[in-house]
């Protein structure tokens, strides 16, 4: 007894000899084709008589008229021979598939189309099974490659090269295979964040919107990741001055976090802070104040009164009062934030420098320049020591100290500081970042104060062009620079 174990069995009808699917006599009855004509047609079309008999059966089943017989017979024969050709030249690295295709051609030659179809379907199923196995392996490798690209994105972020980081995160999102949309959404969100950190707001919008679309499609509407995407897109609109678009996103994110995490969760406090900052940026201080206060209360209760988040909240509330000229209310908040940071983080921490800067700004706004100067200088020294001389926060400190000197008419002291801040921002953030536009505007203002209009004009123009491109014509910064530029041009024209 023979042993066939381990062999692949080809399912289908067994072929034991020629299969006469339709007799010549029947063909003669239906179509008036004699045996001699039938044999001639077999030779003319280059097909076996069994195949030709099957052709006539098909034509009979399709009710082909005698008028169309010749053209339809030729059409069927052409399709048949094309299939024969494909089965003959077909190659596969799977021997089972090759055997199935070989058997299908034999069935085709014998006019047994039903068996041929079954065998070809078996070959298809075998290929699909193999493809699915290979695809599963490929998908794992694509996911691994995507994660490697994302890791390089994180590496670039540690070097403050946000644009390059964004490109790596975009590559990661593109590498993610179909069926892993939430992974794709995570990389798109990271891509948008990196573009935003680079000041490339237009480039950030697409990834943020796509990430939100994916998460809303794949997750429940009250999922935390949906809230994260809403918050991030809202922050982007906020930074562009698109406050009407940002507000509903912030509010929806806040509602989700309150529902999912509870009203006293730290993430709820963060959401409250973002919404408050939106109102603050619009000068809606009455709407911002209760939100800042509620965020502060949550952080104090949950994290304790000496936590760095509490210091951040005190700082924000201080800024709110500072901008309203409520200096007595702002000063103790700034000082408490500074004390917490010095105690918890150490006297040389960058957050300490931020508090020193803000307290200096408070004194600057009151015209207390002697009190402001040492705070600005200490903040600058910390940032240069801890972050390095080319960091964007160093540029911020240089800008603030230059502004202090400018307001005192100390133009020679202010100019090199403004120029160094501009150079750092161009190098670190790129030549079209909004912070670069701020530096250009400030340096132009310095020249304007000295009546150096030819030096001021190209700086104002470049600042305006950057703001217009990056933030749009409706943004407050764009409007401010446009007013400065127009005023300078007017003065320039009036100058004798």
C-alpha positions in Angstrom: 0.0 0.0 0.0 1.5 3.3 -1.0 2.0 6.1 1.6 0.9 9.6 0.4 1.4 11.2 3.8 3.1 14.6 3.6 2.0 15.1 0.0 -0.2 18.0 -1.1 -3.5 16.7 -2.6 -5.0 18.7 -5.5 -8.7 18.9 -5.0 -11.0 18.7 -7.9 -12.3 16.3 -10.4 -9.9 13.5 -11.4 -9.1 13.6 -15.1 -9.1 10.0 -16.4 -9.3 10.8 -20.1 -10.8 13.1 -22.6 -14.0 14.7 -21.4 -16.5 15.2 -24.3 -18.6 18.1 -22.9 -20.7 18.5 -26.0 -21.2 16.0 -29.0 -20.6 17.2 -32.5 -24.1 16.0 -33.4 -25.6 18.3 -30.8 -23.6 21.1 -32.1 -24.8 20.4 -35.6 -28.4 20.4 -34.4 -28.1 23.8 -32.7 -25.7 25.6 -35.0 -25.7 23.7 -38.2 -22.0 22.9 -37.9 -20.9 19.6 -39.6 -18.2 17.3 -38.3 -15.9 18.4 -41.0 -16.5 22.1 -40.3 -16.1 21.4 -36.5 -12.6 19.8 -37.1 -11.7 22.8 -39.4 -12.7 25.3 -36.7 -10.6 23.4 -34.2 -7.5 23.8 -36.4 -8.4 27.4 -37.4 -8.7 28.6 -33.8 -5.8 26.4 -32.5 -7.7 24.7 -29.8 -8.5 21.1 -29.0 -11.8 19.6 -30.2 -12.9 19.1 -26.5 -12.2 22.8 -25.8 -14.1 23.8 -29.0 -17.1 21.7 -27.9 -17.1 23.6 -24.6 -17.1 26.9 -26.5 -20.2 25.9 -28.4 -21.9 24.9 -25.1 -21.1 28.3 -23.7 -22.5 30.0 -26.8 -25.6 27.9 -26.5 -26.1 28.8 -22.8 -25.6 32.5 -23.7 -28.2 32.2 -26.4 -25.8 33.5 -29.1 -27.6 33.8 -32.5 -26.3 32.3 -35.7 -25.6 35.8 -37.0 -23.1 36.5 -34.1 -21.8 32.9 -34.0 -18.5 33.5 -35.8 -17.6 36.7 -33.9 -18.5 35.3 -30.5 -16.6 32.0 -31.2 -13.5 34.0 -32.1 -13.9 36.1 -28.9 -14.2 33.0 -26.7 -11.3 31.4 -28.4 -9.1 34.5 -27.9 -9.9 34.6 -24.2 -9.2 30.9 -23.9 -5.8 31.1 -25.6 -4.8 34.1 -23.5 -5.6 32.1 -20.4 -3.7 29.2 -21.8 -0.7 31.4 -22.4 -0.8 32.8 -18.8 -1.0 29.4 -17.3 1.9 28.2 -19.5 4.3 31.1 -18.6 3.2 31.4 -15.0 6.0 31.0 -12.5 5.8 30.7 -8.7 8.2 30.0 -5.9 5.6 27.7 -4.4 5.7 24.2 -6.0 2.1 23.5 -4.9 0.8 26.5 -6.7 2.8 25.5 -9.8 1.2 22.0 -9.7 -2.3 23.5 -9.3 -1.8 25.8 -12.3 -0.4 22.9 -14.4 -3.4 20.8 -13.5 -5.7 23.7 -14.3 -4.2 24.0 -17.8 -4.7 20.3 -18.4 -8.4 20.7 -17.4 -8.6 23.7 -19.7 -7.1 21.7 -22.6 -9.7 19.1 -22.0 -12.5 21.6 -22.0 -13.3 21.0 -18.3 -13.7 24.6 -17.3 -15.4 23.9 -14.0 -12.4 21.8 -12.8 -10.0 24.5 -14.1 -11.8 27.2 -12.2 -11.7 25.1 -9.0 -7.9 24.5 -9.3 -7.1 28.1 -10.1 -9.1 29.1 -6.9 -7.1 26.6 -4.9 -3.9 28.2 -6.2 -5.3 31.6 -5.3 -6.1 30.5 -1.7 -2.6 29.1 -1.3 -1.1 32.4 -2.4 -3.4 34.4 -0.1 -2.4 32.2 2.9 1.3 32.7 2.2 0.8 36.4 1.5 -1.0 36.9 4.8 1.8 35.2 6.7 4.4 37.3 4.9 2.4 40.4 5.4 2.2 39.8 9.2 6.0 39.5 9.3 6.4 42.6 7.1 4.0 44.6 9.3 6.1 43.8 12.3 9.2 45.0 10.5 7.4 48.2 9.3 6.3 48.9 12.9 9.9 48.4 14.1 11.2 50.7 11.4 8.6 53.3 12.2 9.6 53.2 15.9 13.3 53.6 14.9 12.4 56.7 12.9 10.4 58.0 15.9 13.4 57.4 18.2 15.5 59.6 15.9 12.8 62.2 16.2 13.2 62.1 20.0 17.0 62.3 19.5 16.6 65.5 17.4 14.3 67.0 20.0 17.0 66.6 22.6 19.2 68.6 20.3 16.4 71.2 19.9 16.3 70.5 16.2 12.5 70.5 16.0 12.2 70.7 12.3 14.4 67.6 11.8 12.5 65.9 14.6 9.2 66.6 12.8 10.5 65.0 9.6 11.5 61.9 11.4 8.1 61.6 13.1 6.4 62.1 9.7 8.5 59.3 8.3 7.5 57.1 11.2 3.8 57.8 10.5 4.3 57.0 6.8 5.9 53.7 7.6 3.1 52.4 9.8 1.2 49.7 7.9 -2.5 49.6 7.4 -4.5 48.4 10.4 -2.3 50.2 12.9 -4.0 53.6 12.7 -3.7 54.4 16.4 0.1 54.0 16.1 0.0 56.3 13.1 -2.0 58.8 15.1 0.6 58.8 17.8 3.4 59.6 15.4 1.4 62.3 13.6 0.7 64.0 17.0 4.4 64.0 17.7 5.1 65.3 14.2 2.7 68.2 14.8 4.1 69.0 18.1 7.7 69.2 16.7 6.6 71.4 13.8 4.9 73.7 16.3 7.9 73.8 18.5 9.9 74.9 15.4 7.4 77.7 14.8 6.2 76.0 11.6 2.5 76.3 12.4 1.2 75.8 8.9 3.2 72.5 8.6 1.9 71.4 12.1 -1.8 71.7 11.2 -2.1 68.8 8.9 -0.5 66.2 11.2 -2.5 67.5 14.2 -5.8 67.4 12.2 -5.1 63.9 10.9 -4.2 62.6 14.3 -7.5 63.9 15.7 -9.4 62.4 12.8 -7.8 59.0 13.4 -8.5 59.1 17.1 -12.1 60.2 16.7 -12.6 57.4 14.2 -10.9 54.6 16.2 -11.7 55.6 19.8 -14.7 56.5 21.9 -15.5 60.2 21.7 -14.6 60.7 25.4 -11.3 58.9 25.2 -8.2 60.6 26.8 -6.3 60.5 23.5 -9.1 62.3 21.7 -8.8 65.0 24.4 -5.1 65.2 23.9 -5.5 65.7 20.2 -8.2 68.3 20.8 -5.9 70.1 23.2 -2.9 70.1 20.9 -4.8 71.3 17.9 -6.4 74.0 20.1 -2.9 75.1 21.2 -1.8 75.4 17.6 -4.7 77.6 16.8 -4.0 79.6 19.9 -0.4 80.2 18.9 -1.6 81.4 15.5 -4.0 83.8 17.0 -7.0 81.7 15.7 -8.8 82.1 19.0 -12.4 81.4 17.8 -11.1 78.0 16.4 -9.1 77.2 19.5 -11.8 77.8 22.1 -14.2 75.0 21.3 -11.4 72.5 21.1 -10.0 73.5 24.5 -13.5 73.3 26.0 -14.2 69.9 24.6 -10.9 68.6 25.8 -11.6 70.0 29.3 -15.0 68.4 29.3 -13.6 65.0 28.4 -10.8 65.1 31.0 -13.3 66.2 33.7 -15.6 63.3 32.8 -12.9 60.7 32.5 -10.5 61.8 35.2 -12.6 63.7 37.6 -12.8 67.5 38.3 -9.7 67.5 40.6 -7.2 65.7 38.4 -3.9 67.4 37.5 -4.6 67.0 33.7 -7.9 68.9 34.3 -5.8 71.7 35.8 -3.6 71.7 32.7 -6.6 72.0 30.5 -8.0 74.9 32.7 -4.6 76.6 32.4 -4.7 76.4 28.5 -8.2 77.8 28.3 -7.3 80.5 30.7 -4.2 81.4 28.6 -6.5 81.6 25.5 -8.6 84.2 27.3 -5.5 85.9 28.6 -4.1 86.2 25.0 -7.3 87.9 24.0 -7.2 90.3 26.9 -10.3 88.6 28.4 -8.8 88.8 31.9 -12.2 88.4 33.7 -12.7 85.0 32.0 -9.2 83.9 32.5 -8.8 84.7 36.2 -11.3 82.1 37.7 -9.8 79.4 35.5 -6.2 80.2 36.6 -7.4 80.2 40.2 -9.1 76.8 39.8 -6.1 75.3 38.2 -3.9 76.7 41.1 -6.3 75.2 43.7 -6.3 71.8 42.1 -2.5 71.7 41.9 -2.1 72.9 45.5 -4.6 70.2 46.7 -3.3 67.3 44.7 0.4 68.0 44.5 1.0 70.1 47.6 1.8 73.8 48.0 5.5 73.5 47.1 5.2 71.6 43.8 6.7 73.1 40.7 3.3 73.0 39.0 2.0 75.2 41.8 4.8 77.6 41.0 3.9 77.6 37.4 0.3 78.4 38.2 1.3 81.2 40.6 3.5 82.6 37.8 0.6 82.6 35.3 -1.8 84.3 37.7 0.9 86.8 38.4 1.2 87.5 34.7 -2.5 88.1 34.5 -2.4 90.7 37.2 0.8 92.2 35.8 -0.8 92.8 32.4 -3.7 94.6 34.1 -1.4 96.8 36.0 -2.3 95.1 39.2 1.3 95.1 40.4 0.6 94.8 44.1 -1.4 91.6 43.4 1.2 90.2 41.0 4.3 90.8 43.0 3.7 88.3 45.9 2.6 85.6 43.4 5.9 86.0 41.5 7.9 86.0 44.7 6.2 82.9 46.0 6.7 81.1 42.6 10.4 82.1 42.7 10.8 80.8 46.3 9.2 77.5 45.5 11.5 77.0 42.5 14.6 77.9 44.3 13.8 75.6 47.2 12.6 72.6 45.1 14.7 72.9 42.0 17.8 74.7 43.2 19.0 78.3 42.6 20.5 77.5 39.2 17.5 75.8 37.6 16.1 77.2 34.3 12.6 77.6 35.9 14.3 79.8 38.6 15.5 82.0 35.7 12.0 82.2 34.4 10.7 83.5 37.7 13.6 86.0 38.0 12.7 87.2 34.5 9.0 87.6 35.3 9.7 89.5 38.5 12.2 91.7 36.6 9.4 92.3 34.0 7.1 93.4 36.8 9.6 96.0 38.0 10.3 97.0 34.3 6.6 97.6 33.7 6.5 99.9 36.8 9.6 101.8 35.6 11.7 100.3 38.4 14.7 99.7 36.2 17.3 99.5 39.0 15.3 96.7 40.6 14.7 94.9 37.3 18.3 94.9 36.0 19.9 92.5 38.5 17.0 90.1 38.1 17.4 90.1 34.3 21.1 89.7 34.6 20.8 86.7 37.0 18.3 85.0 34.8 20.6 85.5 31.8 23.6 84.1 33.7 21.6 81.0 34.8 20.4 80.3 31.3 23.9 80.7 29.7 25.4 78.4 32.3 22.8 75.7 32.4 21.4 75.7 28.8 24.4 77.0 26.9 25.1 80.3 25.2 23.1 79.5 22.0 19.8 78.4 23.7 16.5 80.1 22.7 15.9 81.0 26.4 19.2 82.8 26.4 17.9 84.8 23.5 14.8 85.7 25.5 16.9 87.0 28.4 19.1 89.0 26.0 16.0 90.5 24.5 14.5 91.5 27.8 17.8 93.1 29.1 18.1 94.9 25.8 14.6 96.3 26.2 15.4 97.5 29.6 18.4 99.5 28.3 16.4 100.7 25.3 13.8 102.2 27.6 16.5 104.0 29.5 17.9 105.4 26.3 21.1 103.2 26.6 21.1 102.4 23.0 24.8 101.4 22.7 24.2 98.8 25.5 21.0 97.5 23.9 22.1 97.0 20.3 24.6 94.1 20.7 22.1 92.3 23.0 19.3 92.6 20.4 21.7 91.5 17.7 22.9 88.5 19.6 19.3 87.4 20.5 18.4 87.7 16.8 21.4 85.6 15.8 20.6 82.8 18.3 17.0 82.6 17.2 17.8 82.5 13.5 20.3 79.7 14.2 18.2 77.6 16.6 14.7 78.2 15.4 15.2 79.0 11.7 15.0 82.3 9.8 11.1 82.3 9.6 10.2 81.6 13.2 7.9 84.1 14.9 10.4 84.7 17.6 12.9 85.7 14.9 10.2 88.2 13.8 10.0 89.5 17.4 13.7 90.1 17.4 13.7 91.9 14.1 10.9 94.1 15.3 12.7 95.0 18.5 16.0 95.8 16.7 14.1 97.9 14.2 12.4 99.7 17.1 15.8 100.5 18.5 16.9 102.1 15.2 13.6 103.9 15.0 14.1 105.4 18.4 17.4 106.8 17.2 16.0 108.1 13.9 17.9 105.5 11.9 15.1 104.8 9.5 17.1 103.2 6.7 18.4 100.6 9.1 14.9 100.0 10.6 13.0 99.7 7.4 14.2 96.3 6.1 14.0 94.8 9.6 10.4 95.9 10.0 9.5 94.6 6.6 11.1 91.2 7.2 9.4 90.9 10.6 6.0 91.7 9.0 6.5 89.2 6.2 7.3 86.4 8.7 4.3 87.2 10.9 2.0 87.4 7.9 3.2 84.1 6.5 3.3 82.2 9.8 0.4 83.7 11.8 -1.8 85.5 9.3 -3.0 89.0 9.0 -5.4 88.8 11.9 -2.9 87.9 14.6 -2.1 90.7 17.1 1.6 90.4 16.5 1.1 90.9 12.7 -1.0 93.9 13.4 1.5 95.4 15.8 4.4 95.1 13.5 2.4 96.4 10.6 1.5 99.5 12.6 5.2 100.0 13.6 6.3 99.6 10.0 3.7 102.0 8.7 4.6 104.6 11.4 8.3 104.3 10.5 7.6 104.8 6.8 5.6 107.9 7.6 8.4 109.3 9.7 10.9 108.4 7.1 8.9 110.2 4.4 8.6 113.3 6.6 12.3 113.4 7.4 14.1 116.2 5.6 
